[in-house]
Amino acid sequence: MSDVISISRLTKLYRNGRGIKNISLTVEEGDIVGLLGPNGSGKTTIMKCILGLNRFSQGEIKVFGKDLSDNFEEIMREVGALVEAPAIHKDLSAYRNLTLRAGIYGGVPQGRIDRVLDMVHLLQYKKDKAGRFSLGMKQRLGLASAFLTEPKLMILDEPVNGLDIEGVVEVREIIKRMRDEKGASFLISSHMAGEIEKTCNKVAVMYEGELIAFETTENALRLHPSLEDYFLDVVKEKRGEVII
């Protein structure tokens, strides 16, 4: 399989000394890779570097085999993203929000907006102002925006944030369906090991700005009853603690 994302020795440090250090990571075609780690471990920083929202001080990022710095606009046409809070115009309806987004991308087929709103169960609220939405509904609208162009690569930061149990399951099913039916690849972040375990075929463990483990979910679970136990063991090993 070809590499969709190839990150080599990526470093981005903030003034307070936090950030990411010497990250190397690969997302292959059809992968659903989960960045697993506590808040502040560097998951969002990696995503922002890929999306051009952070300037990194060292390293290289290739997307679809092309250097990100030299081909940024071309690459971003094939990337959908939801990072931190969804970018929503509160005074506009859900439909109008997506219409504006479609205008930026161009080439969005007629009827696609209704299809993605239906996909995230917001079609009946398409005329409602987004500012009146609950946190979960805003998250759904952000996901609809990320899925709008049927991108080859999707970068989703805590995609189930604010969703109820049914919403979490629905988003998980959407992600897997887009991988299976459309061949899309995903880079997802979460601090919830159980969600990564149920959604992703590979897990990258982040801890204090470093990538301390990268494994298939299947292999991680061979010697551990859950991905949570796997995470705790690799963190203990990083700290030099005895694993019982």
C-alpha positions in Angstrom: 0.0 0.0 0.0 1.1 3.6 -0.7 1.8 6.1 2.1 -0.9 8.7 2.4 1.0 10.5 5.2 4.7 10.2 5.8 6.1 12.2 8.7 9.8 12.2 9.4 11.6 13.7 12.5 8.9 16.3 13.0 9.6 18.8 15.7 7.5 21.8 16.9 8.2 23.4 20.2 6.3 26.3 21.8 7.7 29.0 23.9 6.7 27.2 27.1 8.8 24.2 26.0 5.9 22.0 25.1 5.1 20.6 21.7 6.3 17.6 19.8 9.8 16.1 19.4 11.3 14.0 16.6 8.0 12.4 15.5 8.1 9.8 12.6 4.8 8.3 11.6 3.2 6.8 8.5 -0.5 6.5 7.5 -1.0 4.0 4.7 -3.8 4.0 2.2 -7.0 2.7 3.9 -5.6 3.1 7.4 -7.5 4.4 10.3 -4.7 5.5 12.6 -5.5 6.7 16.1 -3.3 9.1 18.0 -3.8 8.1 21.6 -2.6 10.1 24.6 -3.6 12.5 27.4 -4.4 16.2 26.8 -1.2 18.1 26.0 0.7 15.1 24.7 1.0 16.6 21.2 -1.8 14.9 19.2 -3.4 18.2 18.0 0.0 19.7 17.3 0.8 16.9 14.8 -2.5 17.5 13.1 -2.0 21.3 12.9 1.4 20.8 11.3 -0.1 18.6 8.6 -2.9 21.2 8.0 -0.5 24.1 7.8 -1.9 25.7 11.0 1.5 25.3 12.7 4.9 26.0 11.4 7.3 23.2 12.4 10.9 23.9 13.2 12.3 20.6 12.0 11.4 17.5 9.9 9.4 16.7 6.8 5.8 15.9 6.0 4.7 14.2 2.8 1.0 13.7 1.9 0.1 11.5 -1.1 3.8 11.2 -1.7 4.3 15.0 -2.2 6.2 17.4 0.0 3.6 19.4 2.0 5.6 22.6 1.8 5.8 22.6 -2.0 2.3 21.3 -2.8 0.2 22.6 0.1 -2.8 23.9 -1.9 -3.0 20.9 -4.2 -2.8 18.5 -1.3 -5.4 20.3 0.8 -8.0 19.8 -1.9 -8.0 16.1 -1.0 -8.1 16.6 2.7 -11.0 17.0 5.1 -10.4 18.1 8.7 -12.0 18.8 12.0 -9.5 20.2 14.5 -10.5 21.5 17.9 -13.8 23.4 17.8 -15.7 23.2 14.5 -15.5 26.4 12.4 -19.1 27.4 12.4 -21.0 30.7 11.5 -23.4 30.8 14.4 -25.9 33.2 12.6 -26.2 31.0 9.6 -28.2 27.8 9.1 -26.5 24.4 8.9 -27.2 24.3 5.2 -25.8 27.7 4.6 -22.7 26.9 6.6 -22.0 24.0 4.3 -22.9 26.0 1.2 -20.1 28.5 2.1 -17.7 25.6 2.6 -18.6 24.1 -0.7 -18.0 27.4 -2.4 -14.5 27.5 -1.0 -13.7 24.0 -2.3 -15.6 24.3 -5.6 -16.8 21.3 -7.6 -19.1 20.0 -4.9 -21.9 18.1 -6.6 -25.5 19.3 -6.3 -27.2 17.4 -3.5 -24.0 16.6 -1.7 -24.8 19.0 1.2 -28.1 17.2 1.9 -26.4 13.8 1.8 -23.7 14.7 4.3 -26.3 16.4 6.6 -28.3 13.2 6.4 -25.2 11.2 7.1 -24.6 13.0 10.4 -28.4 13.1 11.2 -28.8 16.9 10.8 -30.9 17.0 7.7 -34.1 17.8 9.6 -32.3 20.8 11.2 -30.8 22.1 7.9 -32.6 25.4 8.2 -31.9 26.0 11.9 -29.2 28.5 12.9 -26.0 26.7 14.0 -25.7 29.0 17.0 -28.7 27.3 18.6 -27.2 23.8 18.2 -26.0 21.8 21.2 -22.3 20.9 21.5 -23.0 17.5 19.9 -25.0 19.0 17.0 -22.1 21.5 16.4 -19.7 18.5 16.3 -21.9 16.7 13.8 -22.0 19.9 11.6 -18.2 20.0 11.8 -18.0 16.4 10.7 -20.4 17.1 7.8 -18.0 19.9 6.7 -15.0 17.5 6.9 -16.8 14.9 4.8 -18.3 17.4 2.3 -15.9 16.8 -0.6 -15.4 13.0 0.0 -11.7 13.6 0.7 -9.1 10.9 0.3 -7.7 11.8 3.7 -9.5 12.9 6.8 -7.9 14.4 9.9 -10.2 14.4 12.9 -9.3 15.7 16.3 -11.5 14.2 19.0 -14.3 13.5 16.5 -16.8 12.2 19.1 -16.4 15.1 21.5 -19.8 16.1 22.9 -21.7 13.2 21.3 -24.0 10.9 23.1 -23.6 7.1 23.0 -25.7 6.8 19.8 -23.7 9.6 18.2 -20.4 8.0 19.0 -21.5 4.7 17.5 -22.8 6.5 14.4 -19.6 8.4 13.8 -17.6 5.3 14.2 -19.7 3.5 11.6 -19.4 6.5 9.2 -15.6 6.4 9.5 -15.4 2.7 8.8 -17.9 2.9 5.9 -16.0 5.7 4.2 -12.8 3.7 4.5 -14.4 0.5 3.2 -16.6 2.0 0.4 -14.6 5.1 -0.6 -11.0 4.0 0.2 -10.5 7.0 2.5 -7.7 7.1 5.1 -8.0 8.6 8.5 -5.8 10.2 11.2 -7.8 10.5 14.4 -6.9 11.7 17.9 -8.5 10.7 21.2 -7.7 10.5 24.8 -10.1 7.6 25.1 -8.4 4.2 24.6 -11.7 2.4 24.1 -12.8 4.5 21.2 -9.4 4.1 19.4 -9.7 0.3 20.0 -13.1 0.1 18.4 -12.4 2.5 15.5 -8.7 2.3 14.4 -6.6 -0.5 12.9 -3.4 1.2 14.2 -2.6 3.1 17.3 0.2 5.7 17.9 0.8 6.4 21.6 1.7 10.0 22.4 3.2 11.0 25.7 4.8 14.3 26.7 5.4 15.3 23.1 6.9 12.0 22.0 5.6 9.1 20.0 6.5 6.2 22.3 4.7 3.3 20.5 3.2 2.6 17.1 1.5 -0.7 16.6 -1.5 -2.3 14.9 -4.4 -2.5 17.2 -4.5 -6.3 16.6 -0.9 -6.7 17.8 -1.4 -4.4 20.8 -4.3 -6.5 22.0 -2.5 -9.9 21.7 -0.8 -9.5 25.0 -3.2 -7.0 26.6 -6.9 -7.3 27.5 -7.6 -3.8 26.2 -6.0 -0.9 24.5 -6.2 0.9 27.8 -3.9 -1.7 29.4 -1.6 -1.5 26.4 -1.4 2.3 26.8 -0.6 2.1 30.5 2.1 -0.5 29.9 4.0 1.4 27.3 3.8 4.6 29.4 5.2 2.7 32.4 8.0 1.3 30.2 8.7 4.9 29.0 9.0 6.0 32.7 11.2 3.1 33.5 8.6 1.5 35.8 8.3 -2.2 36.5 5.4 -3.7 34.5 3.5 -6.2 36.7 
